[in-house]
Amino acid sequence: MSSGSEHLRLSRAVCSLIAGGCFAVSACGAIGQDQPAVSAVAALETSTVQTPVGPVPGPAQPAPEPHNPYRGRRGAMAEGREMFVRFNCSGCHGGRAGGGMGPSLRDVDWIYGRTDLQVFSSIAEGRAHGMPAWGARLTEDQVWKLVTYVESLRTPEEPDAP
């Protein structure tokens, strides 16, 4: 690369930085005679971030984790049980989810976790070594109902318990 093109590229980078700095200062509001000048750094330090819950000072916060809208609902547990059989989950996990070619869903220790979101992720995204991803075939509601059924296993609320 010639020194002329390097100089041109460096000049463009400097112009971009200057323009960006001017934009940042002007975005903070017009500076009037009764308003003190504010540096771009100070403006960024005092800025707020919009979140679904409203403005929060400081850096962006992670969005709240989605929760299972069907948690604890007996009707959803029964629908989840029906889907478990209809979608042939029982083909791998056994008729009552006790295990087979796939792992038991009645165990207390799970490789990928037992929280609502972790179970949802396992169903929707699949897992290595055999668990297919169902997210493209099932609606979000169907996945949550399956999660609800799986969470009902080994509880008094379990529909059609063994």
C-alpha positions as CSV (number, residue, x, y, z in Angstrom):
1,M,0.0,0.0,0.0
2,S,1.4,3.4,-0.9
3,S,2.0,6.1,1.6
4,G,-0.5,8.3,-0.2
5,S,-3.4,5.8,0.3
6,E,-2.3,5.3,3.9
7,H,-2.4,9.1,4.5
8,L,-5.9,9.3,2.8
9,R,-7.2,6.4,5.0
10,L,-5.8,8.1,8.1
11,S,-7.3,11.4,7.2
12,R,-10.7,9.8,6.7
13,A,-10.4,8.1,10.1
14,V,-9.5,11.4,11.8
15,C,-12.4,13.2,10.0
16,S,-14.8,10.4,11.1
17,L,-13.6,10.7,14.7
18,I,-14.1,14.5,14.7
19,A,-17.5,14.3,13.1
20,G,-18.6,11.6,15.6
21,G,-17.4,13.8,18.5
22,C,-19.3,16.8,17.1
23,F,-22.4,14.7,16.7
24,A,-22.1,13.4,20.3
25,V,-21.8,16.9,21.7
26,S,-24.6,18.3,19.6
27,A,-26.9,15.3,20.5
28,C,-26.5,16.3,24.2
29,G,-28.6,19.5,23.4
30,A,-27.9,22.9,22.1
31,I,-25.4,24.8,24.2
32,G,-26.8,28.3,25.0
33,Q,-25.4,31.2,27.0
34,D,-27.3,30.1,30.1
35,Q,-26.2,26.4,29.6
36,P,-22.7,25.3,30.5
37,A,-20.7,23.3,27.9
38,V,-20.8,19.5,28.5
39,S,-18.1,17.2,27.3
40,A,-19.1,14.1,25.4
41,V,-17.6,11.9,28.1
42,A,-19.6,13.6,30.8
43,A,-22.8,13.3,28.8
44,L,-22.2,9.6,28.3
45,E,-21.6,9.1,32.0
46,T,-24.9,10.7,32.9
47,S,-27.0,9.2,30.2
48,T,-29.8,6.8,30.8
49,V,-30.6,3.6,29.0
50,Q,-34.1,2.7,28.0
51,T,-35.3,-0.7,29.0
52,P,-38.7,-2.4,28.9
53,V,-39.1,-1.3,32.5
54,G,-38.1,2.3,31.9
55,P,-35.0,4.4,32.0
56,V,-32.2,2.9,34.1
57,P,-29.0,5.0,34.8
58,G,-25.7,3.4,33.8
59,P,-24.9,0.6,31.4
60,A,-27.6,-1.5,29.7
61,Q,-29.1,-4.2,31.8
62,P,-29.9,-7.6,30.6
63,A,-33.6,-8.2,29.7
64,P,-35.5,-10.1,32.2
65,E,-35.6,-13.9,31.6
66,P,-38.8,-15.1,30.0
67,H,-41.0,-17.1,32.4
68,N,-43.3,-20.0,31.8
69,P,-46.8,-18.5,31.4
70,Y,-48.3,-21.9,32.1
71,R,-46.4,-22.8,35.3
72,G,-48.6,-24.7,37.7
73,R,-51.7,-24.8,35.4
74,R,-53.2,-28.3,35.4
75,G,-54.8,-27.8,32.0
76,A,-51.4,-26.9,30.5
77,M,-49.8,-30.0,32.2
78,A,-52.4,-32.2,30.6
79,E,-52.0,-30.6,27.1
80,G,-48.2,-31.0,27.6
81,R,-48.7,-34.7,28.4
82,E,-50.8,-35.1,25.2
83,M,-48.1,-33.4,23.1
84,F,-45.4,-35.5,24.8
85,V,-47.1,-38.6,23.4
86,R,-48.3,-37.2,20.1
87,F,-44.9,-35.8,19.1
88,N,-43.3,-39.1,20.1
89,C,-41.1,-37.7,22.9
90,S,-42.0,-40.9,24.6
91,G,-40.2,-42.8,21.8
92,C,-36.9,-41.7,23.3
93,H,-37.7,-40.6,26.9
94,G,-40.2,-43.5,27.6
95,G,-43.9,-43.6,27.9
96,R,-43.9,-41.9,31.4
97,A,-40.6,-40.0,30.8
98,G,-38.7,-42.6,32.8
99,G,-36.0,-43.0,30.1
100,G,-35.2,-45.2,27.2
101,M,-33.0,-44.3,24.3
102,G,-33.1,-40.8,25.7
103,P,-32.5,-39.8,29.4
104,S,-35.1,-40.0,32.1
105,L,-36.9,-36.8,32.7
106,R,-37.8,-38.0,36.2
107,D,-34.3,-37.7,37.5
108,V,-33.3,-34.8,39.8
109,D,-30.0,-34.1,38.1
110,W,-30.0,-32.9,34.5
111,I,-27.0,-32.1,32.4
112,Y,-28.5,-29.0,30.8
113,G,-30.5,-27.8,33.9
114,R,-34.0,-27.9,35.2
115,T,-35.1,-24.2,35.2
116,D,-38.0,-23.2,33.0
117,L,-35.7,-21.5,30.5
118,Q,-33.2,-24.3,30.4
119,V,-35.9,-26.9,29.7
120,F,-37.4,-24.6,27.1
121,S,-34.0,-24.2,25.5
122,S,-33.4,-28.0,25.4
123,I,-36.8,-28.6,23.7
124,A,-36.6,-25.6,21.3
125,E,-32.9,-25.7,20.4
126,G,-32.2,-29.4,20.9
127,R,-29.0,-30.9,22.4
128,A,-26.0,-32.8,21.2
129,H,-26.2,-36.6,20.9
130,G,-29.8,-37.0,19.9
131,M,-32.2,-34.4,21.2
132,P,-33.7,-32.8,18.1
133,A,-34.6,-29.1,17.9
134,W,-38.3,-28.6,18.0
135,G,-38.4,-24.8,17.9
136,A,-39.1,-24.7,14.2
137,R,-41.9,-27.2,14.4
138,L,-43.7,-26.1,17.6
139,T,-45.1,-22.8,18.7
140,E,-43.7,-21.0,21.8
141,D,-46.9,-21.9,23.6
142,Q,-46.6,-25.6,22.8
143,V,-43.0,-25.6,24.0
144,W,-44.0,-23.9,27.3
145,K,-46.8,-26.5,27.8
146,L,-44.3,-29.3,27.3
147,V,-42.1,-27.6,29.8
148,T,-45.1,-27.4,32.2
149,Y,-45.7,-31.2,31.8
150,V,-42.0,-32.0,32.3
151,E,-41.9,-29.9,35.5
152,S,-45.0,-31.8,36.8
153,L,-43.2,-35.1,36.7
154,R,-42.8,-36.7,40.1
155,T,-45.3,-34.3,41.6
156,P,-48.9,-34.9,42.9
157,E,-50.1,-32.7,39.9
158,E,-48.6,-35.0,37.3
159,P,-51.3,-35.9,34.7
160,D,-51.6,-39.6,34.0
161,A,-48.9,-40.5,36.5
162,P,-47.6,-44.1,36.4
